[in-house]
Amino acid sequence: MKGIISVLVAIIAGLLVLAGYFFDLPALTYIRIVILNWAVILAAVALFVGIFNLFKVHATKVRAKQKGHLYSVLAVISLLFTLVVGLALGPENQITVSIFSSIQLPVEASLMALLAVTLIQASIRLIRYRANLLSAIFLATGVLMLLGTAPLPFLEIPVLGELIRPFIARVPAAAGARGILLGVGLGTLTTGLRLLFGADRPYEGK
Amino acid sequence: MTWTDIIGFLIVLISAGLLASLAYFHRKSPPTFRELSAFRLLRKAIGLSVEEGSRLHVSLGRGGVNTPQWASALAGLATLLRIANLASAGDRPPVATCGDGALSILAQDTLQVSYQKTTSAGQFDSTNSRLTGLTPFSYVAGAIPIMHDEQISTSILIGNFGIEAGLMTDAAERQGSRCVAASDNLSAQAVLYASTQDPLIGEELYAAGAYTGAGIMHAVSLHVQDILRWLIVAVVLIGILIKLTGLL
């Protein structure tokens, strides 16, 4: 019985939101907005549950003294400290803001820099994995785009920057991207329909 | 109702009709599809993890419940359920990592349902599904130690990722573990193409359910997508012809 109710609630909510999107009726629009607002509130509550889960994972690691448990101690202390500071001083306070601008942002920026190195390595590995025409085109395009975009120290290659790079970006890259996005859009549509049919029920783990 | 709304509504209606009718016609004989090497690798990886007593890591990305990327997260959840069911014969259940609160709860629910269905003894460990971070790089930074420390033999990245997925595929490579990856994000697809052996491109992300045997609706979804794709190709070609003849 519980299963049937949850399926019905999900399908009716989905249909109402969909209908509210297509039909410009005040009642439907109102229901759509209310349901979407509920979804936003539930997502915020879910976020809190997720953070509790994160805390639990690290606390378990510390208690069991698993590999890397000292990092977990640091994670738990940081989590609690940020939570207390955020609750006590508010999100706009200078100290709260500086936690993000002085710790979180530089760490993420350094990971971004690391990614640049990782991608160069990945490009070299690509030749090893798949030595075929498509890989060669992929790498050649990457190099051409890089040379056409990056500021070169001693020389400029006008043909690359003014002709080849814009052509690649506007014609083959845009066409390919549109094709892929259309495919992604169709996949999104059928995934949504499976939910409306009750075939996929992630809220029941099915 | 504008023309765009009417066309959109018709597309949804036609797709729903096609999905229902194809599911009915194929109820006894599921459709077959061309082989995709990534899914062959995935099936092999599940079997090997059971034999080796190692663990599978399913990374579901950061698709939020109120974002357009939620569909890719749902595709990931369907795949997670199939993987959890297939790997249930092994000693160690799969571990799921997410970058969104709601997705984390649903992943936990999915793993729990699979565990209860396939295992008779023991208690489900709720830490098998983890929220590792809320920003792209904090999510990756939280997921990489799991790939290193928990005897992961294969990482399956399926959902919404950005270019940061490159760090996870690199971690898998360094660990010597296998990696199957798919994202709905264009930049991530380019990164995954370069950094994994068998990348899944574009809508192949949504084919994961059909290729892992998640049910007839998943299989016929691919047929519906194919039919709609041909329709779009026809419309584009007609548009080109009309433009060339000067009618538009």
Interface residues (C-beta under 8 A of the other chain):
Chain A: L18 F22 F23 D24 L36 A39 V40 L42 A43 A44 V45 A46 L47 F48 V49 G50 I51 N53 L54 K56 V57 T60 Q66 K67 G68 Y71 Q104 V107 E108 L111 M112 L114 L115 T118 L119 Q121 A122 S123 R125 L126 Y129 R130 F138 A177 G179 I180 L181 L182 G183 V184 L186 G187 T188 L189 T190 T191 G192 L193 R194 L195 L196 F197 A199 D200 P202 Y203 E204 G205 K206
Chain B: M1 D5 G8 F9 I11 V12 S15 A16 L19 A20 G64 V65 N66 P68 A71 S72 L74 A75 L77 A78 L81 C98 D100 G101 A102 S104 I105 L106 Q108 D109 T110 L111 Q112 V113 S114 S126 T127 S129 R130 L131 T132 L134 T135 P136 F137 S138 V140 A141 G142 P145 D149 I163 E164 G166 L167 T169 D170 E173 D184 L186 Q189 V191 Y193 A194 S195 Q197 I201 G202 E203 L205 Y206 A207 G215 M217 H218 S221 L222 V224 Q225 L228 R229 I232
